[in-house]
Amino acid sequence: MKATTLITNVMILLTAIVGCSKDEATGPQQGTTGTLKVLMVDAPAAYDAVNIVIDSVEAHVTQSDTIKGWTTLNRTSKTYDLLKLANGASAVIGSAVLPAGKYSQIRLFIGSGSNVVVSGITNALTVPSGAQSGLKLNINADIQADMTYELVLDFDANKSIEANNNKYNLKPTIRTVAIATTGIISGTISPAVAHPTIWAIAALDSFSTVADTAGIFKLAYLDPGTYSVRILPKDQTAYRDTLLTGKVVTAGATLSLETIILTNK
């Protein structure tokens, strides 16, 4: 091989090595980012449907001012019927890869077109200007490198909607909780035709859901603690209420109850 050819090949190889090193140095570094996923759920409410339009979702990093430090998790506008997000069902409303660190707030932009359906009639849902410009919810999310942090927004439709002379106003009541810190109570009600509402009642709070057509229910995203489970049949003239006490919920676990058989009145 000629000397000039050898020198040329060496220079090409060195250029390639330097190029690769530069790309690796400027690309994403392993261990510096994690994923924040935001889900939305709801409890039963006395409406046919509660349709909320969410235009975008953002997260705010701790140790930044209120103007800066916001990262967009989702910018695709979508309508969610809150009443379909019960009995263990949920919807992902935003997800993104973020720099690892602590995040202090979630901001929801609620769009126009939200409505509530009552007795088959669709009524406009008035959204306060504050929610339209960004409804802020305090959180305490520690996004760790190469990990996914799942956050649940528990939207209480009954408490969030105010009705006055057939006009409906939205005043969002939303609980935020990390999935990893919560547990579940599940079970089956017999007979399923009782269409019961099931409550998990703790010292400071209560949660509810409605069993499906097979009588199966799931009370998800419960804070750890001891609960009483109360079953309220829809037909109060046919079946008795049932109360179960001392049900302990632990984080990351599901407490599966034996089939609950309702007694006739």
Secondary structure, 3 states (H helix, E strand, C coil): CCHHHHHHHHHHHHHHHHHHHHHHHHCCCCCCEEEEEEEEEECCCCCCEEEEEEEEEEEEECCCCCCCCEEEEECCCEEEEHHHCCCCCCEEEEEEEEECEEEEEEEEEECCCCEEEECCEEEEEECCHHHHCCEEEEEEEEECCCCEEEEEEEECHHHHEEEECCEEEECCCEEEEEHHHCEEEEEEEECHHHCCEEEEECCCCEEEEECCCCCEEEEEEECCEEEEEEEECCCCCCECCEEEEEEEECCCCEEECCCEECCEC
